[in-house]
């Protein structure tokens, strides 16, 4: 009996040791992920800093090390490095990211903006051209680059977008069109450009207002009168 008891105890000890060994392996297996998470955080910070400082060399090193070029660089707005580079006028880093392997030019921030939309709103002709040359998409649901360019009255960008097949009567979430934005902002030359390019002035947004209505509401009577005259000449009024 003593021998059997001793053998049973030894078996139990061996089993306990094996269980402890397995638990130790599982604990060690968790360590790389913790370290990796910390590394990810540091990498993201370095990436954002490189964009903000327009650190071309730093960005190239990060990309060469395998960092995703589409990382979020501005957490609050949910902007990628490419978007933030446009915001910050970080032209050297913008060029690096624009040509980076795996870059997605059409990602959208939390409010739906793309890099092309941000560049259009800022009036950054060079960035808009570079993005379009790389075949960034000018058309998407909701607000578009053409809305933004029309709102600020940048006719060069408006024409570039139209040449890239931007939809001229794109509707925002409340069906406001680019020519409505231009009329509301009093950008008479942009209104003329869009009108001559085929914009439909008779369209209404979700509150029933046309480009003419918006021009009148914001005291741009010259635009309202001009559009009214054009509609009459076309027999649409």
Helices and strands as residue ranges (DSSP letters): H 2-52, H 56-64, E 72-74, E 79-80, H 81-87, H 91-98, H 115-122, H 125-133, H 145-152, H 155-163, H 178-185, H 188-196, H 211-217, H 221-233
